[in-house]
Amino acid sequence: MKLQISKTKLQVAGLFLTAATGQLKAEAPVDFAKEVAPILTAHCTECHGPNVQKDKVSLQRRTHALGVEGWRKVIEPGRPDRSRLLAMVSGPEAEMPKNGPRLSEVEVATLRRWIAEGALWPEEHFLKEKVQDGRDWWSLQPVKAVAVPRSRDAHPVDAFLRVRLHEQGLDYSPPVDRRTLIRRLSFDLLGLPPSPEDVVMFESDASPQAYEKLVDRYLASPRYGERWARHWLDIAHYADTHGFERDQKREHAWPYRDYVIQALNRDLPYDQFVKQQIAGDVLAPEDRDAVIATGFLAAGPWDKVGHDETPSPVLKRAARADDLDDMVTQVITSTMGLTINCARCHNHKLDPIPQSDYYRLWSVFFRDAAG
């Protein structure tokens, strides 16, 4: 019996000790750097940080939040119920964050207690905008295998198409006659109408493989590369002239254009196609085609005034900076489908690219005047 009483006393004493310890922790001042700054950075600084200050509200520094220098006051130290910040993030009329999840009850309670304690915020602590790391970005997710829908179609793509058409109450268009079919195929693959002879030959070919043979013949045509190269040349913003304000002829642009055409005609694997254009002169300096391929990096507009005609070193550096921006932008846009040039001035608002990464990419293509 005595042993049981002792155990009970120990348990009660432990509960009191736990409660006392918890009370001591609760009374410790809120740590701005560890508890408050992460909340404001995660939820607020995208719209009220160093790059954007909507409604004249800035949470970069404590003085900004207190309303100095023309900023709107959102914090009343010691008076959380009169602090606009809390009204903005909690309650039925909460205004922010407009993008992303609402603050949790714990986060709101932390802000409330912090303000009640006087909103301690070290002067040197400057809040920056949160940069997305890309792990939850829809376009950067790994490709996943998808089960092919059950369908009478032999090809998986047709099976997916049929399911989608059925959902919309639609069906495939009826088969067309051979004359229409060869015209569609010719314009699609070659960008040209079929010759009368090709039409007659296809209409009279009774072979079950007539269409497949026609596709193979068109894919083997030099016109195929000429037709489809223009789409990549558009991505590279290729032109036979310099562009910019002095649109002079670019005498030696055509080898890069021909490289793209020939790469498509000989079915160069895409990974090699991209690698050669970004670093062909480094990967295979003895390969003439690989060196020519790097014309991709210089296919854009060229500021003749800024590079050749101005005596100003400032304008020359600005022209060089524009060149580097164009190179970085074209490489990332064409290969990854992401915009990046916004990060020239600030962390990107829509894609997960911080400004620091933009300039790291800049350095890949940078060489000083000494070469």
Summary of the structure (lengths in Angstrom):
residues: 371
radius of gyration: 32.2
end to end distance: 90.3
largest distance: 111.0
contacts: 928
relative contact order: 0.06
helix: 58%
strand: 1%
